[in-house]
Amino acid sequence: MFDISSTIREIAVLAVPLLAALTLHELAHGFVAYKLGDPTAKRAGRLTLNPLKHLDPIGTVVFFLIKIGWAKPVPVDPRYFKNPRAGMALVSIAGPGANFILAAIFAAGFHLINSTTVSDPEGMALKVLVPLLLICQAGVLVNLILGVFNLLPVPPLDGSGIVQYFLPQRLAYQYERFGRYGIFVILGLFILGDILGFSVLGTFLFPPVRFGAALLGVPL
């Protein structure tokens, strides 16, 4: 049976980490592109910490349902880069890199709160610290999932931008063109997983996510 109270608690815990993860991910893309000479994201108003500028409504809802979501892609014009292929690779790395850094920050918060001694177990301090601890724990999970997911080498995910840098020019172009079908491949993997009774993407995602969480010392 659908538990509305449990759903509300889950949303309350995930809201801040998810907003931070999606916002910093897209901001990192735009910031690196801007530093490499591309003003497109700045002109579009995307070099901001305002999550409303970055959120995709469907991608956000999907995350709460299946723990995989997306934001509105930051516009990037590689023609501004001195080396377009290297520039796009750096821009691609920036998003997942921001998520991994944010995961480490949430992990630091988790350990700080977890090591805090509370003299009154029934007092207000514990009522504040427990939700904060859960938010930090969720922040590690959310950022690791988004970071690892975006490194998958399926266009238009960030991993494809990194792979293209190492491919010959002609092959890289064909690989990029595949991006228009990439989202269908990802959805197909989810559907295939449901049919076969296991998560195809989970097979690739959760081992590195669990490794990252163990490295940061945060239980999932």
TATAHU-V496527 format. One record per residue. N is the residue number from 0. PSI is psi as a letter, one per 30 degrees, with the letter a starting at -180 (* if undefined). Layout:
BEGIN
N&PSI + N&PSI
END
This chain:
BEGIN
0&k + 1&k + 2&j + 3&e + 4&e + 5&e + 6&e + 7&e + 8&e + 9&e + 10&e + 11&e + 12&e + 13&f + 14&e + 15&e + 16&e + 17&e + 18&e + 19&e + 20&e + 21&e + 22&e + 23&e + 24&e + 25&e + 26&e + 27&e + 28&e + 29&e + 30&e + 31&e + 32&e + 33&e + 34&f + 35&g + 36&g + 37&j + 38&g + 39&e + 40&e + 41&e + 42&e + 43&g + 44&g + 45&f + 46&i + 47&l + 48&g + 49&j + 50&f + 51&f + 52&f + 53&f + 54&k + 55&j + 56&e + 57&e + 58&e + 59&e + 60&e + 61&e + 62&e + 63&f + 64&e + 65&g + 66&g + 67&k + 68&a + 69&l + 70&l + 71&k + 72&k + 73&k + 74&k + 75&k + 76&j + 77&f + 78&f + 79&f + 80&k + 81&e + 82&j + 83&e + 84&e + 85&e + 86&e + 87&e + 88&e + 89&e + 90&e + 91&e + 92&e + 93&e + 94&e + 95&e + 96&e + 97&e + 98&e + 99&e + 100&e + 101&e + 102&e + 103&e + 104&e + 105&e + 106&e + 107&e + 108&e + 109&e + 110&e + 111&e + 112&e + 113&f + 114&f + 115&k + 116&k + 117&j + 118&e + 119&j + 120&f + 121&g + 122&l + 123&e + 124&e + 125&e + 126&f + 127&e + 128&e + 129&e + 130&e + 131&e + 132&e + 133&e + 134&e + 135&e + 136&e + 137&e + 138&e + 139&e + 140&e + 141&e + 142&e + 143&e + 144&e + 145&e + 146&e + 147&e + 148&e + 149&f + 150&f + 151&k + 152&h + 153&j + 154&k + 155&g + 156&l + 157&e + 158&e + 159&e + 160&e + 161&e + 162&e + 163&e + 164&e + 165&f + 166&l + 167&l + 168&e + 169&e + 170&e + 171&e + 172&e + 173&e + 174&e + 175&e + 176&f + 177&f + 178&e + 179&f + 180&f + 181&e + 182&e + 183&e + 184&e + 185&e + 186&e + 187&e + 188&e + 189&e + 190&e + 191&e + 192&e + 193&e + 194&e + 195&f + 196&g + 197&l + 198&j + 199&e + 200&e + 201&e + 202&e + 203&e + 204&e + 205&f + 206&e + 207&e + 208&e + 209&e + 210&e + 211&e + 212&e + 213&e + 214&e + 215&f + 216&g + 217&k + 218&k + 219&*
END
